[in-house]
Amino acid sequence: MKFVLEVKENKVETLMALLNDLPYVKTKPLTPYKAKVLEDTKEAVDELNLVLSNKLEAGDADELLNEL
């Protein structure tokens, strides 16, 4: 199982030391770019789920293309 954690900068060293001491846990920090991509993707999926459940209205594709 995989987890993504958000940790205060001043607590990272302590948490990483604890996690690295556990033989059954592997850690792999995300680069700021990958963290942003992950967050943006999650936001897009959440928005798509709202559209599919009719809780949010989807925008028109032609309008989107005209904005570009």
Backbone as ProteinMPNN parsed JSONL, in Angstrom:
{"seq_chain_A": "MKFVLEVKENKVETLMALLNDLPYVKTKPLTPYKAKVLEDTKEAVDELNLVLSNKLEAGDADELLNEL", "coords_chain_A": {"N_chain_A": [[0.851, -1.167, 0.0], [0.443, 2.263, -0.675], [1.198, 5.564, 0.491], [0.682, 9.09, 0.66], [2.124, 11.701, 2.276], [1.831, 14.805, 3.964], [4.048, 16.863, 5.474], [5.176, 19.036, 8.03], [7.935, 21.166, 7.446], [9.901, 21.387, 9.475], [9.644, 18.996, 10.808], [10.305, 16.91, 9.19], [12.834, 15.575, 9.155], [12.832, 14.089, 11.57], [10.593, 12.412, 11.231], [11.352, 11.009, 8.891], [13.594, 9.638, 9.86], [12.388, 7.94, 11.718], [10.667, 6.426, 10.025], [12.561, 5.245, 8.32], [13.774, 3.497, 10.053], [12.045, 1.413, 10.233], [11.758, -1.803, 9.06], [9.918, -2.696, 7.179], [9.016, -0.592, 5.709], [9.328, 1.505, 2.937], [10.755, 4.488, 1.817], [10.3, 7.299, -0.317], [10.939, 10.317, -1.256], [9.01, 12.904, -2.844], [9.673, 15.011, -5.62], [9.324, 18.586, -5.78], [8.023, 19.226, -8.201], [6.816, 16.762, -8.995], [5.105, 16.405, -6.822], [3.363, 18.555, -7.202], [2.218, 17.848, -9.679], [0.921, 15.491, -8.923], [-0.943, 16.486, -7.031], [-2.436, 18.237, -8.673], [-3.504, 16.389, -10.484], [-5.081, 14.833, -8.776], [-6.956, 16.761, -8.028], [-8.172, 17.24, -10.511], [-9.35, 14.735, -11.024], [-11.131, 14.59, -8.871], [-12.827, 16.72, -9.571], [-13.825, 15.768, -12.004], [-15.259, 13.551, -11.074], [-17.275, 14.889, -9.672], [-18.601, 16.098, -11.816], [-19.485, 13.822, -13.191], [-21.287, 12.835, -11.348], [-23.266, 14.642, -11.523], [-23.124, 16.901, -9.891], [-21.718, 19.053, -10.526], [-21.439, 21.265, -13.218], [-20.216, 20.585, -16.418], [-17.85, 22.321, -18.442], [-18.062, 23.801, -21.743], [-16.484, 22.297, -24.513], [-15.784, 23.677, -26.855], [-15.679, 26.327, -25.947], [-13.496, 26.137, -24.227], [-11.427, 25.554, -26.052], [-11.48, 27.911, -27.53], [-10.575, 29.726, -25.631], [-7.941, 29.047, -25.451]], "CA_chain_A": [[0.0, 0.0, 0.0], [1.212, 3.495, -0.752], [0.634, 6.736, 1.134], [1.313, 10.389, 0.432], [2.022, 12.461, 3.522], [2.284, 16.193, 3.96], [4.684, 17.024, 6.776], [5.823, 20.331, 8.243], [9.36, 21.105, 7.107], [10.739, 21.199, 10.667], [9.422, 17.648, 11.347], [10.644, 15.921, 8.167], [13.995, 14.768, 9.543], [12.416, 13.156, 12.619], [9.696, 11.417, 10.65], [12.115, 10.161, 7.983], [14.418, 8.752, 10.69], [11.488, 6.919, 12.258], [10.226, 5.543, 8.943], [13.701, 4.485, 7.817], [14.092, 2.453, 11.029], [11.09, 0.318, 10.088], [12.232, -2.623, 7.939], [8.845, -2.97, 6.232], [8.604, 0.671, 5.086], [10.252, 2.123, 1.988], [10.412, 5.896, 1.619], [10.778, 7.9, -1.56], [10.404, 11.681, -1.29], [8.611, 13.452, -4.135], [10.208, 16.326, -5.976], [8.225, 19.568, -5.782], [7.279, 19.114, -9.462], [5.968, 15.575, -8.949], [4.062, 16.658, -5.826], [2.389, 19.45, -7.846], [1.496, 17.049, -10.681], [0.037, 14.588, -8.188], [-2.031, 17.287, -6.463], [-3.275, 18.708, -9.783], [-4.224, 15.23, -11.016], [-6.127, 14.497, -7.805], [-7.976, 17.801, -8.146], [-8.888, 17.006, -11.767], [-10.181, 13.538, -10.845], [-12.237, 14.968, -7.981], [-13.748, 17.55, -10.346], [-14.49, 14.883, -12.959], [-16.247, 12.766, -10.329], [-18.412, 15.771, -9.412], [-19.327, 16.249, -13.085], [-20.16, 12.553, -13.479], [-22.396, 12.656, -10.406], [-24.165, 15.778, -11.769], [-23.021, 17.905, -8.835], [-20.987, 20.158, -11.126], [-21.689, 21.304, -14.649], [-18.999, 20.604, -17.23], [-17.735, 23.422, -19.391], [-18.16, 23.461, -23.157], [-15.164, 22.081, -25.106], [-15.514, 24.762, -27.799], [-15.28, 27.494, -25.165], [-12.147, 25.871, -23.756], [-10.514, 25.702, -27.177], [-11.429, 29.334, -27.892], [-9.76, 30.403, -24.618], [-6.528, 28.748, -25.719]], "C_chain_A": [[0.9, 1.234, 0.0], [0.442, 4.63, -0.093], [1.372, 7.981, 0.654], [1.063, 11.194, 1.696], [2.473, 13.891, 3.288], [2.771, 16.492, 5.366], [5.302, 18.41, 6.861], [7.33, 20.173, 8.071], [10.239, 20.816, 8.334], [10.576, 19.813, 11.305], [9.864, 16.547, 10.394], [11.77, 15.007, 8.623], [13.616, 13.707, 10.58], [11.546, 12.043, 12.045], [10.454, 10.468, 9.725], [13.002, 9.188, 8.765], [13.572, 7.615, 11.247], [11.082, 5.923, 11.178], [11.364, 4.681, 8.413], [14.137, 3.379, 8.78], [13.149, 1.258, 10.928], [11.464, -0.523, 8.863], [11.168, -2.869, 6.858], [8.331, -1.715, 5.527], [9.715, 1.155, 4.154], [9.808, 3.565, 1.802], [11.025, 6.388, 0.318], [10.178, 9.3, -1.63], [10.051, 12.105, -2.719], [9.325, 14.776, -4.375], [9.042, 17.315, -5.932], [7.369, 19.485, -7.062], [6.325, 17.925, -9.424], [4.838, 15.739, -7.933], [2.971, 17.542, -6.426], [1.562, 18.688, -8.877], [0.503, 16.122, -9.994], [-1.167, 15.337, -7.629], [-2.983, 17.771, -7.553], [-4.104, 17.573, -10.378], [-5.355, 14.835, -10.082], [-7.284, 15.489, -7.902], [-8.818, 17.593, -9.41], [-9.816, 15.802, -11.66], [-11.364, 13.845, -9.943], [-13.284, 15.786, -8.732], [-14.514, 16.696, -11.354], [-15.556, 14.038, -12.264], [-17.476, 13.607, -9.986], [-19.252, 15.967, -10.674], [-20.115, 14.982, -13.375], [-21.333, 12.287, -12.543], [-23.394, 13.81, -10.487], [-24.185, 16.8, -10.634], [-22.279, 19.145, -9.321], [-21.221, 20.1, -12.622], [-20.36, 21.42, -15.4], [-19.014, 21.797, -18.162], [-17.816, 22.908, -20.818], [-16.757, 23.36, -23.753], [-14.81, 23.19, -26.092], [-15.056, 26.026, -27.078], [-13.84, 27.345, -24.676], [-11.129, 26.086, -24.874], [-10.388, 27.168, -27.598], [-10.582, 30.139, -26.908], [-8.279, 30.191, -24.891], [-6.063, 29.567, -26.9]], "O_chain_A": [[1.975, 1.238, 0.599], [-0.789, 4.663, -0.111], [2.546, 7.918, 0.289], [-0.079, 11.348, 2.13], [3.388, 14.146, 2.505], [2.014, 16.392, 6.332], [5.881, 18.904, 5.893], [7.919, 19.179, 8.495], [11.217, 20.076, 8.231], [11.297, 19.487, 12.248], [9.807, 15.369, 10.746], [11.668, 13.787, 8.49], [14.038, 12.556, 10.472], [11.751, 10.868, 12.348], [10.23, 9.258, 9.763], [13.144, 8.032, 8.368], [13.996, 6.459, 11.245], [11.147, 4.713, 11.391], [11.156, 3.511, 8.091], [14.798, 2.426, 8.367], [13.434, 0.198, 11.487], [11.483, -0.007, 7.745], [11.513, -3.22, 5.73], [7.32, -1.769, 4.826], [10.885, 1.207, 4.533], [8.617, 3.835, 1.646], [12.105, 5.961, -0.091], [9.022, 9.454, -2.025], [10.716, 11.71, -3.676], [9.55, 15.555, -3.449], [7.886, 16.906, -6.037], [6.151, 19.653, -7.014], [5.155, 18.059, -9.781], [3.728, 15.259, -8.163], [1.786, 17.311, -6.187], [0.344, 18.858, -8.946], [-0.635, 15.987, -10.443], [-2.297, 14.863, -7.746], [-4.2, 17.722, -7.38], [-5.266, 17.767, -10.736], [-6.46, 14.535, -10.533], [-8.451, 15.098, -7.863], [-10.038, 17.753, -9.377], [-10.943, 15.843, -12.152], [-12.482, 13.41, -10.217], [-14.484, 15.576, -8.556], [-15.718, 16.881, -11.537], [-16.639, 13.834, -12.812], [-18.597, 13.098, -10.005], [-20.48, 15.997, -10.603], [-21.282, 15.05, -13.761], [-22.273, 11.584, -12.913], [-24.263, 13.945, -9.626], [-25.185, 17.494, -10.451], [-22.217, 20.158, -8.623], [-21.206, 19.026, -13.224], [-19.504, 22.238, -15.064], [-20.073, 22.23, -18.616], [-17.656, 21.713, -21.066], [-15.926, 24.239, -23.525], [-13.652, 23.604, -26.16], [-14.149, 26.716, -27.544], [-13.063, 28.299, -24.704], [-10.095, 26.723, -24.669], [-9.305, 27.612, -27.981], [-9.945, 31.119, -27.294], [-7.458, 31.059, -24.595], [-4.903, 29.472, -27.299]]}, "name": "protein", "num_of_chains": 1, "seq": "MKFVLEVKENKVETLMALLNDLPYVKTKPLTPYKAKVLEDTKEAVDELNLVLSNKLEAGDADELLNEL"}
